[in-house]
Amino acid sequence: MTLETRTSLPMVSTGCACCAPAPASEQTVPVAAAAEPSAGAAASYPVEGMTCGHCARSVTEEVTALEGVDEVRIDLVAGGTSTVTVHGTAAPEAVRAAVEAAGYTAATT
């Protein structure tokens, strides 16, 4: 019989509902890009409340489902204001609504 050594994960009491928060330092995480760069116009939206890759995937799924979205990229800043860049022809109001449907705050500029 062989005993296996396992490392315990730390207990976390803060962060998003899906996992522990990332360090407060700024991080850039590319998420769900199209295979080829899109030819559509790009618009960026400041988004608050995202803390991890799962948060970014949730926003990406909601925004990608919109008509006219060719590509979504997210620069994740855990604990700060992240940037969601959308390539395509989707209406800004629709993008903000999709971000909010994912559970995050889309700031207006």
DRENDO-1510 file (C-alpha; in Angstrom, 1 decimal, always signed):
<recs>
REC; n; res; u; v; w
REC; 1; MET; +0.0; +0.0; +0.0 .
REC; 2; THR; +1.4; +3.4; -1.0 .
REC; 3; LEU; +0.4; +6.6; +0.9 .
REC; 4; GLU; -0.2; +9.6; -1.2 .
REC; 5; THR; +0.7; +13.1; -0.1 .
REC; 6; ARG; -1.9; +15.7; -0.9 .
REC; 7; THR; -1.7; +19.5; -0.5 .
REC; 8; SER; -4.7; +21.1; +1.1 .
REC; 9; LEU; -6.2; +24.2; -0.5 .
REC; 10; PRO; -6.5; +27.3; +1.7 .
REC; 11; MET; -9.9; +28.3; +3.0 .
REC; 12; VAL; -11.3; +31.4; +1.4 .
REC; 13; SER; -14.0; +33.7; +2.7 .
REC; 14; THR; -13.9; +36.4; +0.1 .
REC; 15; GLY; -14.0; +36.7; -3.7 .
REC; 16; CYS; -16.5; +35.8; -6.3 .
REC; 17; ALA; -19.0; +33.0; -5.9 .
REC; 18; CYS; -17.0; +30.6; -8.1 .
REC; 19; CYS; -13.5; +30.7; -6.6 .
REC; 20; ALA; -10.9; +32.5; -4.6 .
REC; 21; PRO; -9.9; +36.0; -5.6 .
REC; 22; ALA; -6.8; +36.6; -7.6 .
REC; 23; PRO; -4.1; +38.8; -6.1 .
REC; 24; ALA; -4.9; +42.4; -6.1 .
REC; 25; SER; -2.1; +43.1; -8.6 .
REC; 26; GLU; -3.1; +43.9; -12.2 .
REC; 27; GLN; -3.4; +40.9; -14.4 .
REC; 28; THR; -4.0; +40.6; -18.1 .
REC; 29; VAL; -5.9; +37.5; -19.2 .
REC; 30; PRO; -6.9; +36.9; -22.8 .
REC; 31; VAL; -10.2; +35.1; -23.0 .
REC; 32; ALA; -12.1; +33.4; -25.9 .
REC; 33; ALA; -10.7; +35.0; -29.0 .
REC; 34; ALA; -11.8; +34.1; -32.5 .
REC; 35; ALA; -9.4; +32.0; -34.5 .
REC; 36; GLU; -8.7; +34.9; -36.8 .
REC; 37; PRO; -8.7; +38.6; -36.0 .
REC; 38; SER; -12.0; +40.2; -36.9 .
REC; 39; ALA; -12.4; +43.0; -39.4 .
REC; 40; GLY; -15.2; +44.7; -37.5 .
REC; 41; ALA; -14.9; +47.8; -35.4 .
REC; 42; ALA; -13.6; +47.5; -31.8 .
REC; 43; ALA; -15.2; +49.1; -28.8 .
REC; 44; SER; -14.0; +48.9; -25.2 .
REC; 45; TYR; -16.1; +48.8; -22.0 .
REC; 46; PRO; -14.9; +49.3; -18.4 .
REC; 47; VAL; -16.4; +46.5; -16.3 .
REC; 48; GLU; -16.3; +46.2; -12.5 .
REC; 49; GLY; -16.7; +43.1; -10.3 .
REC; 50; MET; -14.7; +40.5; -12.2 .
REC; 51; THR; -12.1; +38.7; -10.0 .
REC; 52; CYS; -11.1; +35.6; -12.0 .
REC; 53; GLY; -11.0; +33.6; -15.2 .
REC; 54; HIS; -14.5; +32.2; -14.5 .
REC; 55; CYS; -15.9; +35.7; -14.2 .
REC; 56; ALA; -14.3; +36.6; -17.5 .
REC; 57; ARG; -15.7; +33.5; -19.2 .
REC; 58; SER; -19.2; +34.3; -18.0 .
REC; 59; VAL; -19.0; +37.8; -19.5 .
REC; 60; THR; -17.5; +36.4; -22.7 .
REC; 61; GLU; -20.3; +33.9; -23.1 .
REC; 62; GLU; -23.0; +36.5; -22.6 .
REC; 63; VAL; -21.4; +39.0; -25.0 .
REC; 64; THR; -20.5; +36.4; -27.7 .
REC; 65; ALA; -24.1; +35.4; -27.9 .
REC; 66; LEU; -25.1; +38.8; -29.2 .
REC; 67; GLU; -25.7; +39.3; -32.9 .
REC; 68; GLY; -22.8; +41.2; -34.5 .
REC; 69; VAL; -20.1; +40.1; -32.1 .
REC; 70; ASP; -17.1; +38.7; -33.9 .
REC; 71; GLU; -14.6; +38.6; -31.0 .
REC; 72; VAL; -14.4; +39.3; -27.3 .
REC; 73; ARG; -11.2; +40.0; -25.4 .
REC; 74; ILE; -10.9; +40.8; -21.7 .
REC; 75; ASP; -8.1; +42.4; -19.8 .
REC; 76; LEU; -8.8; +41.2; -16.3 .
REC; 77; VAL; -7.9; +43.5; -13.4 .
REC; 78; ALA; -8.9; +41.5; -10.3 .
REC; 79; GLY; -10.4; +43.8; -7.7 .
REC; 80; GLY; -10.4; +46.7; -10.1 .
REC; 81; THR; -11.9; +47.9; -13.4 .
REC; 82; SER; -11.4; +45.3; -16.2 .
REC; 83; THR; -11.6; +46.1; -19.9 .
REC; 84; VAL; -13.9; +44.2; -22.2 .
REC; 85; THR; -13.1; +44.8; -25.9 .
REC; 86; VAL; -15.7; +43.7; -28.4 .
REC; 87; HIS; -15.0; +43.5; -32.2 .
REC; 88; GLY; -18.0; +43.6; -34.4 .
REC; 89; THR; -21.1; +45.6; -34.9 .
REC; 90; ALA; -23.1; +44.9; -31.7 .
REC; 91; ALA; -24.9; +47.9; -30.2 .
REC; 92; PRO; -23.2; +49.3; -27.1 .
REC; 93; GLU; -26.4; +49.1; -25.1 .
REC; 94; ALA; -26.7; +45.4; -25.9 .
REC; 95; VAL; -23.1; +44.8; -24.8 .
REC; 96; ARG; -23.7; +46.6; -21.5 .
REC; 97; ALA; -26.9; +44.6; -21.0 .
REC; 98; ALA; -25.1; +41.3; -21.6 .
REC; 99; VAL; -22.3; +42.3; -19.2 .
REC; 100; GLU; -24.9; +43.1; -16.5 .
REC; 101; ALA; -26.8; +39.8; -17.3 .
REC; 102; ALA; -23.6; +38.0; -16.5 .
REC; 103; GLY; -23.7; +39.7; -13.1 .
REC; 104; TYR; -21.2; +42.5; -13.4 .
REC; 105; THR; -21.3; +46.3; -13.7 .
REC; 106; ALA; -20.6; +47.9; -17.1 .
REC; 107; ALA; -19.5; +51.5; -16.4 .
REC; 108; THR; -20.4; +54.2; -18.9 .
REC; 109; THR; -17.7; +56.4; -20.3 .
</recs>
